[in-house]
Amino acid sequence: MRFTHRSATLAVLLVASTPLVAALGKGDEQESPVLTPAQTMASYKLPPGYKLQLVAAEPLVQDPVAVDFDADGRMWVVEMRGFMPNLAGTGELRPVGRIVVLEDTNDDGRMDKSTVFLDSLILPRSVKVLTNGVLVAAPPNLWLVKDTNGAYAYRADRL
């Protein structure tokens, strides 16, 4: 699956904004209901010539905060699954964050396969796919992560 720059940007915005919409909806459900992906897409106002396409949603991806695309159109997603589990932030430092690789295996424009590349992260913030590995930031750490043995497709085995 190939994206143009505009469609990739809008896909990223949609994926990244869904948790925000959900977080804003917590509390008074009458005023701010949690929206489905279809409702979220319908709420966007786009300029002429732009198109919005849903490429990934829960349960395929959870709590996304950053994405990057590789040369093959795979979507590398930072899942910050431990962020503010409650108002007190209890358990926020548990190592439940991860990097997942989403793929469109049937070329229909929607991601349908999710593979965990790296897990047990504490509040990961960003990912950047490089030719010699994947750069992952989970402050105060910055790692260049590699799958050197190919034993498990897209599974990190070396920091």
ChimeraX attribute file (.defattr): number of C-alpha atoms within 10 A of each C-alpha:
attribute: neighborCount
match mode: 1-to-1
recipient: residues
	/A:1	15
	/A:2	13
	/A:3	13
	/A:4	7
	/A:5	9
	/A:6	13
	/A:7	15
	/A:8	19
	/A:9	12
	/A:10	17
	/A:11	20
	/A:12	22
	/A:13	15
	/A:14	21
	/A:15	24
	/A:16	18
	/A:17	16
	/A:18	23
	/A:19	17
	/A:20	14
	/A:21	16
	/A:22	15
	/A:23	14
	/A:24	15
	/A:25	16
	/A:26	12
	/A:27	10
	/A:28	9
	/A:29	10
	/A:30	8
	/A:31	10
	/A:32	14
	/A:33	15
	/A:34	19
	/A:35	14
	/A:36	14
	/A:37	16
	/A:38	10
	/A:39	10
	/A:40	15
	/A:41	15
	/A:42	10
	/A:43	10
	/A:44	10
	/A:45	9
	/A:46	10
	/A:47	7
	/A:48	6
	/A:49	6
	/A:50	10
	/A:51	11
	/A:52	18
	/A:53	14
	/A:54	17
	/A:55	19
	/A:56	24
	/A:57	18
	/A:58	13
	/A:59	8
	/A:60	13
	/A:61	18
	/A:62	20
	/A:63	23
	/A:64	25
	/A:65	23
	/A:66	20
	/A:67	23
	/A:68	17
	/A:69	19
	/A:70	13
	/A:71	11
	/A:72	10
	/A:73	16
	/A:74	19
	/A:75	23
	/A:76	25
	/A:77	29
	/A:78	31
	/A:79	25
	/A:80	25
	/A:81	21
	/A:82	22
	/A:83	19
	/A:84	14
	/A:85	11
	/A:86	10
	/A:87	6
	/A:88	8
	/A:89	11
	/A:90	12
	/A:91	13
	/A:92	17
	/A:93	14
	/A:94	14
	/A:95	16
	/A:96	18
	/A:97	25
	/A:98	24
	/A:99	28
	/A:100	25
	/A:101	24
	/A:102	23
	/A:103	22
	/A:104	18
	/A:105	13
	/A:106	11
	/A:107	11
	/A:108	10
	/A:109	16
	/A:110	17
	/A:111	23
	/A:112	16
	/A:113	16
	/A:114	19
	/A:115	16
	/A:116	17
	/A:117	21
	/A:118	22
	/A:119	16
	/A:120	12
	/A:121	22
	/A:122	20
	/A:123	23
	/A:124	28
	/A:125	21
	/A:126	21
	/A:127	23
	/A:128	18
	/A:129	18
	/A:130	13
	/A:131	7
	/A:132	11
	/A:133	17
	/A:134	20
	/A:135	16
	/A:136	23
	/A:137	18
	/A:138	17
	/A:139	12
	/A:140	6
	/A:141	9
	/A:142	15
	/A:143	15
	/A:144	17
	/A:145	20
	/A:146	20
	/A:147	19
	/A:148	14
	/A:149	12
	/A:150	11
	/A:151	10
	/A:152	13
	/A:153	12
	/A:154	17
	/A:155	21
	/A:156	22
	/A:157	15
	/A:158	13
	/A:159	14
